[in-house]
Amino acid sequence: MKIQFLGAAKEVTGSKHLITTPKGKKILLDCGMYQGKGLETDSLNRELGFEPGEIDYLILSHPHIDHSGLIPYLVKQGFEGTIFSTPATRDLCAIMLQDSAGIQESDTRTFNKKRSRQGLPAVEPIYTVEDAQNAMSYFISVPYGRTLRLDDETSLQFTDNGHILGSATVLLTIKKEDGESVKIAFSGDVGRYTKRILRSPQPFAQADYIIMETTYGDRVHGNIDQSEQELLRAVVDTCCKKKGKLLIPSFAIGRAQEIIFALNKLWEQRLLPMIDVYVDSPLSLNATNIMKLHSECFCDEMKEFMKTDPDPFGFEKLHYVQSVEESKQLNYTKIPCIIISASGMMEAGRIKHHIANNIENNRTTILGVGYCAPTTLGAKILRGDRFVSIFGTEYKVKAEIRKIDSYSAHADRDELLRYLSCQDKSKIKKVILVHGEKQTQENFAQTLKENGYSDVFIPSKGECLEI
């Protein structure tokens, strides 16, 4: 039996890990899209590293595009197997993959206009909205905690890991040739122990091998109890004192709802100024509606809150923007406001247009509330670059830049250790670190060894591990 690491190896995007069982079955863990790698991105996404038609099962940990984004391409290229996910992940993929396809179609049209002027032939998007719709017919939903036998060799179980709605730790039990079984756990992305909206990561059954993310494996997030006060200060300083716009780039799934819920609570406490809040992301609206359907993922504190406020994602000054015309109109308003928009890394979507229109205004504040891969526009802005290129035009950064780390949906170093605490260290044969920058992984590997995990492995892209 072997595991081949085809993405998110010594980096944080393009999650793909291929397991070949003793009987030759091929199980793909995640099928994520590479993001934020400039000219490399397209070729990396088109070169999967395996034959799609040979994959028997795809097990999806959660719907973020860097974990699910190549599913329509996989199907388009000949995949005829089954995709297993939790019910909430399936529901979110139905909207997220179509949204991703729409962005690709739009970006390709723009790109082809430039190619046409250069006398070059047009290129095709990696997949279309129709491809994304077709891919959904391959999904089967499996609830948390239920053990599903895939065949006479392999069984699957999902455990809630608290990252976003529907996210899961994947546990595969695979029979070896000698009749014994090996248990492989895949963390996906691990969530927080915050008790804000979702349940904290739940204990998972003992594993022999653990494939584990390390996005924040060498740092500790800020105090979660102070995050709402930091958010309120950003609102007051920007909208009340500077009379400007507060731009909050946010992932449409999870992070947007966290910010909306925080503002809702401030509103209920009569602390939020009478400022209009615009959620400029149709995907966020759809995701919020899906979230309301899956209260089984909510923590007890959230369920208690909803007894007095049945709509935690809506209040008087909150407006959901859907049309492009409404979105464009926000660029012309001079009235102080808050704009929450995707994408969180500022690489695409409507937030990129809002940043381009406001980044040279010193009354504007751009508030980062999550991780940005090192090569993305978001990372460049948040690390303090004085000039950034947006849509091919260079802009001077005059806007105020702020960041709140504690809103991250990724576990930090201490929380990753807590996530592993449900395991008997003596029974773990190897901890395999993925989905993290190389230096972060090396630092976390050292932390694991200091905490009694004796065998820690950091794979390179394409590397195979025999187990």
Secondary structure, DSSP 8 states (H G I E B T S, - for coil): -EEEEEESSSSSS--EEEEE-TT--EEEE------S-TTHHHHHHH--SS-GGG--EEE-S---HHHHTTHHHHHHTT--SEEEE-HHHHHHHHHHHHHHHHHHHHHHHHHHHHHHHTT------S--HHHHHHHGGGEEE--TT-EEE-SSSEEEEEEE-SSSTT-EEEEEEEE-TTS-EEEEEE--S---S--SSB---------SEEEEE-TBTT-----GGGHHHHHHHHHIIIIIIS--EEEEE--TTTHHHHHHHHHHHHHHTT-S-S-EEEEE-HHHHHHHHHHHH-GGGB-HHHHHHTTT-S-TT--TTEEEE-SHHHHHHTTT--S-EEEEES-TTSSSSHHHHHHHHHTT-TT-EEEE-S---TTSHHHHHHTT-SEEEETTEEEE--SEEEE-GGG-SS-BHHHHHHHHTTS-GGG--EEEEESS-HHHHHHHHHHHHHTT---EE---TT-EEE-
